[in-house]
Amino acid sequence: MAFVAVLPGKAGGTNLFVLAITSTQPGHDRVAVSIPEIERHRAGLDPFPLWVMVDEYNHDILETSAYFEPGARIGAFSPSFHKKIMFAFTAVVRTGKSKAIPRAD
């Protein structure tokens, strides 16, 4: 499972930032956002505790991506929870404590 942030690129193209969703409680050395029960329900996810990992992500460019599965969306988080994840993600990126794994090779 993943949370995908889709943002326009500065030089054109569409950036995909893919953040893992995990059922394994993150260690103290990781940065994650806990997904509340109501958001898990909205997104059609399993009812047990889940986290969005914001300190490590895959990066790809949509237009040159090797694989993209249209229509695979399960559900969606609320706009307010989406903002919470994006705030945590951008804060970690700005501090330089995130790890990008480029997939646009």
BANUKE-69225 format. One record per residue (C-alpha): residue number from 0; residue in one letter; z, x, y. Coordinates in Angstrom, 1 decimal. Layout:
<dotors>
+-----+--------+--------+--------+--------+
| num | residu |     c3 |     c1 |     c2 |
+-----+--------+--------+--------+--------+
| NUM |      A |      Z |      X |      Y |
...
+-----+--------+--------+--------+--------+
</dotors>
This chain:
<dotors>
+-----+--------+--------+--------+--------+
| num | residu |     c3 |     c1 |     c2 |
+-----+--------+--------+--------+--------+
|   0 |      M |    0.0 |    0.0 |    0.0 |
|   1 |      A |   -0.7 |    1.2 |    3.5 |
|   2 |      F |   -0.4 |    0.2 |    7.2 |
|   3 |      V |   -3.6 |    1.1 |    8.9 |
|   4 |      A |   -3.7 |    1.6 |   12.7 |
|   5 |      V |   -7.3 |    1.3 |   14.0 |
|   6 |      L |   -7.9 |    2.9 |   17.4 |
|   7 |      P |  -11.1 |    3.8 |   19.3 |
|   8 |      G |  -11.8 |    7.5 |   19.4 |
|   9 |      K |  -12.2 |    9.4 |   22.7 |
|  10 |      A |  -15.6 |   10.8 |   21.6 |
|  11 |      G |  -16.7 |    7.6 |   20.0 |
|  12 |      G |  -16.1 |    6.4 |   16.5 |
|  13 |      T |  -13.1 |    4.5 |   15.2 |
|  14 |      N |   -9.9 |    6.4 |   14.2 |
|  15 |      L |   -8.1 |    5.2 |   11.1 |
|  16 |      F |   -4.5 |    6.3 |   10.9 |
|  17 |      V |   -3.2 |    5.3 |    7.4 |
|  18 |      L |    0.6 |    5.2 |    7.0 |
|  19 |      A |    2.0 |    4.8 |    3.5 |
|  20 |      I |    4.2 |    1.9 |    2.6 |
|  21 |      T |    6.8 |    2.9 |    0.0 |
|  22 |      S |    9.5 |    1.3 |   -2.1 |
|  23 |      T |   11.3 |    4.6 |   -2.4 |
|  24 |      Q |   14.0 |    4.9 |    0.3 |
|  25 |      P |   13.1 |    7.8 |    2.5 |
|  26 |      G |   15.4 |   10.8 |    2.7 |
|  27 |      H |   17.3 |   11.8 |    5.8 |
|  28 |      D |   14.6 |   14.4 |    6.6 |
|  29 |      R |   11.9 |   11.7 |    6.9 |
|  30 |      V |   11.0 |    9.2 |    9.6 |
|  31 |      A |   10.3 |    5.6 |    8.5 |
|  32 |      V |   10.5 |    2.0 |    9.6 |
|  33 |      S |   12.2 |   -0.4 |    7.3 |
|  34 |      I |   10.1 |   -3.6 |    6.8 |
|  35 |      P |   12.2 |   -6.7 |    7.3 |
|  36 |      E |   12.1 |   -9.4 |    4.6 |
|  37 |      I |   10.2 |  -11.9 |    6.9 |
|  38 |      E |    7.5 |   -9.2 |    7.6 |
|  39 |      R |    7.2 |   -8.5 |    3.9 |
|  40 |      H |    6.7 |  -12.2 |    3.3 |
|  41 |      R |    4.1 |  -12.5 |    6.1 |
|  42 |      A |    2.1 |   -9.6 |    4.8 |
|  43 |      G |    2.2 |  -10.9 |    1.2 |
|  44 |      L |    4.2 |   -7.8 |    0.0 |
|  45 |      D |    6.8 |   -7.5 |   -2.7 |
|  46 |      P |   10.2 |   -9.0 |   -1.8 |
|  47 |      F |   12.2 |   -5.8 |   -2.5 |
|  48 |      P |   13.0 |   -3.2 |    0.3 |
|  49 |      L |    9.9 |   -1.3 |    1.7 |
|  50 |      W |    9.4 |    1.3 |    4.4 |
|  51 |      V |    6.4 |    2.4 |    6.5 |
|  52 |      M |    6.4 |    6.2 |    6.6 |
|  53 |      V |    5.6 |    7.2 |   10.2 |
|  54 |      D |    6.0 |   11.0 |    9.9 |
|  55 |      E |    3.0 |   11.6 |    7.7 |
|  56 |      Y |   -0.4 |    9.9 |    7.8 |
|  57 |      N |   -4.0 |   10.2 |    6.6 |
|  58 |      H |   -6.6 |   10.4 |    9.4 |
|  59 |      D |  -10.2 |    9.3 |    8.9 |
|  60 |      I |  -13.2 |    8.2 |   11.0 |
|  61 |      L |  -14.3 |    4.7 |   10.0 |
|  62 |      E |  -18.0 |    5.3 |   10.6 |
|  63 |      T |  -18.2 |    8.4 |    8.4 |
|  64 |      S |  -15.5 |    7.4 |    5.9 |
|  65 |      A |  -16.4 |    8.1 |    2.3 |
|  66 |      Y |  -14.9 |    4.8 |    1.2 |
|  67 |      F |  -14.1 |    1.6 |    3.0 |
|  68 |      E |  -13.3 |   -1.7 |    1.2 |
|  69 |      P |  -14.0 |   -4.7 |    3.5 |
|  70 |      G |  -11.9 |   -7.8 |    3.0 |
|  71 |      A |   -9.2 |   -6.0 |    1.1 |
|  72 |      R |   -6.5 |   -7.2 |    3.5 |
|  73 |      I |   -3.5 |   -8.8 |    1.8 |
|  74 |      G |   -1.7 |  -10.1 |    4.9 |
|  75 |      A |   -0.6 |   -9.0 |    8.3 |
|  76 |      F |    2.6 |   -8.2 |   10.1 |
|  77 |      S |    3.7 |  -10.0 |   13.3 |
|  78 |      P |    2.5 |   -8.5 |   16.6 |
|  79 |      S |    6.1 |   -7.5 |   17.5 |
|  80 |      F |    6.6 |   -5.6 |   14.2 |
|  81 |      H |    3.2 |   -4.0 |   14.5 |
|  82 |      K |    4.3 |   -2.7 |   18.0 |
|  83 |      K |    7.6 |   -1.4 |   16.5 |
|  84 |      I |    5.7 |    0.6 |   13.9 |
|  85 |      M |    3.2 |    1.9 |   16.5 |
|  86 |      F |    6.0 |    2.9 |   18.8 |
|  87 |      A |    7.8 |    4.8 |   16.1 |
|  88 |      F |    4.5 |    6.5 |   14.9 |
|  89 |      T |    3.4 |    7.6 |   18.4 |
|  90 |      A |    6.9 |    8.9 |   19.2 |
|  91 |      V |    6.9 |   11.1 |   16.1 |
|  92 |      V |    3.3 |   12.3 |   16.8 |
|  93 |      R |    4.3 |   13.2 |   20.4 |
|  94 |      T |    7.3 |   15.3 |   19.3 |
|  95 |      G |    5.0 |   17.2 |   16.9 |
|  96 |      K |    7.0 |   16.2 |   13.9 |
|  97 |      S |    4.2 |   14.4 |   12.1 |
|  98 |      K |    1.9 |   15.7 |    9.5 |
|  99 |      A |   -1.7 |   14.7 |    9.7 |
| 100 |      I |   -3.8 |   14.9 |    6.6 |
| 101 |      P |   -7.5 |   14.8 |    7.7 |
| 102 |      R |   -9.8 |   12.8 |    5.5 |
| 103 |      A |  -12.9 |   13.0 |    7.7 |
| 104 |      D |  -14.2 |   16.2 |    6.0 |
+-----+--------+--------+--------+--------+
</dotors>
